């Protein structure tokens, strides 16, 4: 198994941790500068970016979760064509976030994170599927999960924890080839 996906995931975790610490430090400085009155009002720029593009991040993330699960189920059944289809759908949803100029209230640029971390992992999974087959791609499901969770921590959403799917959640679809 290639060590590149594991290295990418570790790098993503390190960067996310660094971002989290930096944002925490900046927030503490703001509270001190504001005399302790730093309220919970969202940053105007963050809200403007989301409204400007008309994207509701939670809705797109919900689609990503569905595509992630279906990709994983197809891969588990050895269905390379279906896995490739859902991986492509996942990539398109990630691209939507990447192009939407989404910046969280805490200053974290979600769109940049998606371009820097999320999309490269999906592209690596696509490459692995094409070159090494569905089993090799499916074996790296934890790399995608780690990347998503790193971003959730960096954006202050550590309470959203993605995991490798634990079973069939779409009983109306046959994932076999």
N, C-alpha and C positions, 0 to 999 in steps of 0.2 A: 504494500500500500504506500502510496506517495506521501511524503511528509509535508508537502507544500500546503495542503488544506489545513493541517494541524498548525503549521507555522502561521498561516493567515489568521486562523482563529485566535491563537495566542497573541498575535500582534493586535488584533481587534480588541481583545480583552484589555491589554495594556493601554491602548489608546483611550478606550472607554473609561478605564479607571483614572487615567490622567485628566481626561476631560471632566469627569465627575469631581475630582479634587479641585481643579481650577475653577469650575463654576461655583463650588461651595465657597472657595476663598473669595471670589468676586462678590458673591451674595453677602458674605459677612462684611466686606468692605463697604458695600452699598448701605447696609443697615447702620454701620458706624457713621458713615458720612451723612446719612439721613436722620441721624439722631435717634435711631431705633424706630422710626416711623415708616420703614420700608413696608408698604402694604402688599396685599395680594393682588393688586390690580395688574392685569396682564400688560406686558410691554406692547406699546402701540404698534411697533414694527412687526412683531410676531403675528398679531391678529391681522394686520394689513396684508401680510404675505399670504396667509391662508385664505382670507376673503378675496383677495386679488385674483387668485387662481381658481377659486370656486371648488377647492378640494376639501373634503372632510376626511382627515387622516384616519380616523377610527374606522370609517366605512371601507377605505382602501385596505387597511390592515386586516379587516375581517375577510375581505376577498383573498388577501395573501394567505391568511390562515387556512382557508378552505382549499386553495390551490396547493399549499404545502402538504396538507393532509392527503389530498388525492394523489399528489406526486409520490408521496411516501408509500401509500397503499399500492399504487401501480407498480412501483419499483419492487416492493415486497413480493408481488405476484410474478415478477420477471417480465412484466409487460413494458418493454422498452418504448414502443410507439406511444402508449398512453402516458408513460412517465415523461417522455420528451414534450408531449403536448402540455401537460400541467406545469412542467418546469418553464416552458415558454410563457404560459399565462402568468405564472408567478413573476417572471422577469418583466412582463409588461406592466403589472401592477407596481412593481418596484420602480420602474422607469417613470410612472405617473407621479410617484412621490419625489423621485430624484429631480424631475423637471418643474415641480410646483413651487420651489423657493420656500419650503416650509422651515420656519425657525421657531423653536419652542419658546415659551415665555422665559425660560431660564437662559436663553441665548444659544442653545445648541442648534446647529444647522442640520436638521434631519435630512434634508435633501442632499447635502454634501456627504453625510454619513452613508446614505443609501448608495451614492455614486462610488464612494471610496471603499466601502466594506460589503454591503449587501449584493450589489450587482456583480462584483468580481467573484464572489462565492458561487452565485448562480451560473456564471459563465464557466467557472471551473467544473461545476457539476455537469453542465452540458458537454464540455470537452471530454470529461471522464466517461460519460455515457457513450459518446460517439466513438472514442478510441479504445476504451477498456470494457465497455458493456454495462448492462444494468446492475449487476451485482456489485461492481466496483463503485459505481455512482451511489447506489443505495447504502453502501457501507459508510459513506461520508455524511450521512444525514445529521450527525451530531455537530458537524462544522457549521452548517446552516443555523442550527438551533443556537449554538454559542454566539454566533455573529448577531443574531436577532436580540438575544438577551443582553449582550454588551451594549447595544444601542439603547435598549430600554433603560438600562442603568444610567447611561450617560444623559438621557433626557429626563431623568427623574421619574421614570415609570417602572422602577424595579419590581413593583408589585405585579407587572405583567410578565409572566415567565412562560416562554415557549418550551415545549418539550417534543421529543420524538413521539409521534402519535402512538397511542397505546392499544388501538384496535380499530375495527371497522366502524366508522361513524356515518357511513353512507350506505345503508342496507339496500337502497334502491339501485345501486350501480354495481356491476360485475367488473372487477379490476383485473381479471385474468386475461392473458393474451388470446 
